[in-house]
Amino acid sequence: MAQPALAKWAMIARMPGSNHVPSSTGLALAAACGAGVLWGSGALVVSVLVERHGFSPENVSFWRFLIGAVVLVAVFGRSLSWRRVRPLLGTLVMAGVAMAGYVLLWFLGIERMGAAVPTLIALCLPPVIVTAVAVARGHERADGPLLAVLAGAIVGTVLIVAQHGSTTSEPGAMALGVLFSIGSAVLYAGFSMVSGRISIALGAGPATAGLTVVAAATMGLYGLYRPYAWPADVPPQAWFLYLGLVTAALALLAFSWGAARLKPTALTVATLLEPLKAVVLSSWLLGQRLGALQWLGGALLLASIWALGRRAAAQSASPSRGRRDDLHDAKA
């Protein structure tokens, strides 16, 4: 199921991104959007595992990363040489810990507040954080088109998600859920800003394998305090395998491949497709009707991503601008 798709990515993703940067950023944007779509399906699966089968967010996160790590190491392990990893070891470890942290904090927020508000915070804050950092460092220019794209994407995401509201009325759970979600947003923003550098240096496949191994090891440390349990029934086992193969291995591989070719702002905006996919799946599988504002939000989000692609393509067509950006990224 996911293995053929991984095999198609393997030949492209083994080599460093600097040697395979296409002339157009369209494919890279599509890869980032694809990661968001796959993660959107994962959000629904996580809700089912937590609410219907009683699994903790920590348990789901560990098995998701562990299965993904096993698959990615099997495919890309031979390309992950110590000689190439050693100069980036500190960055790789910090990014892998951040990846484990932002997923776990998001799941913890969902456990306390339902999916809507944590998703809203965890996904809408990172583009703002990343853009602010990029503008401050001179990697982006805060012009009208960029701000319009960012505003359209965030407003669209709010309209998609906000209608569902929070599932808790307890102030303590609400406050803790908001804190978890903000922490997830900060970690995801930081991860997005360094993941491209790792993918360029190692290649998307080896980079994703290394990051996922670190994330699985990080979650494994928590298991020493509270041991994890593998499900005994077939349906939860299938969902765990789906999370590991599709939303960890395949989605993270697509994300890393796009990260090597996109600026962090474009990367975080593209993955805002995650809540749109989750809401559409909920409507289709659970019979939840989409309101007019949700359809409007989806249209706004898609239009913003399309405009972002046009902007990125125009920037990559300017040789002087591309060289200047490469110099900034090399110094980062």
C-alpha angles and dihedrals in degrees: 000000000000094000097074090051090049090050091054090053094044100079092047097041100049096074128069112274093235089070095050107039107142123224090243126054092209095097092047091051089048090052092052091047089049090054090052092050092051092047089051090060088048092056090061092048092050090052090052093049094047100040103034104027100032099234118155120239089243092055093049092047094051097051092042092056095039094053091044091049093051092051095045094046090049090054102035105018095106090056092053098089122178091229091063096037099049098074089050099037096111093047092045093052094046092047092048092050089048090051092052090045099051093048093047094047091049091051090048090052090051090050091057103035109018123252103291107069097036090049090049093052098037094051105032098049098055097065089051093048094044093047093048091051092045092051092047091051094045096247093117134032113226095225128154097263093052093049090046092052092047093048093047092050094048095044089047091052091048091053091049097049109025096072090070093058127187124315095213133070096186110112094211094052090045094052093046091047091052091050091050090049094049090049089051091051093051093048092046091051091051092046091051092052095055104030093079091056091052092047092050092051099043105020123257096271099049090040092053091047092051094046093049093049090053091047092050091048090049092053089044090062089060088052089066087066097040114014118229125235128216111220118257096206125077100234095057090043090055091049091050091051090048091052092049099043101036110023096034109029103028099031095045090047090054090046093051092047090052092043091060090058106033135064113250092250092058090043096055094042092051092054090057084090085083097085091041091057091045092052093046091050091049089052093049101041102029099035094242110154119227115233126224092257091054091053089048090049091051091051091049092049094049091046090051092051090048090051090047090054091051090049093048091048091051091050093049089051090062108081094196093050091047092052092048091051091048090054091051091049092048091054094046 
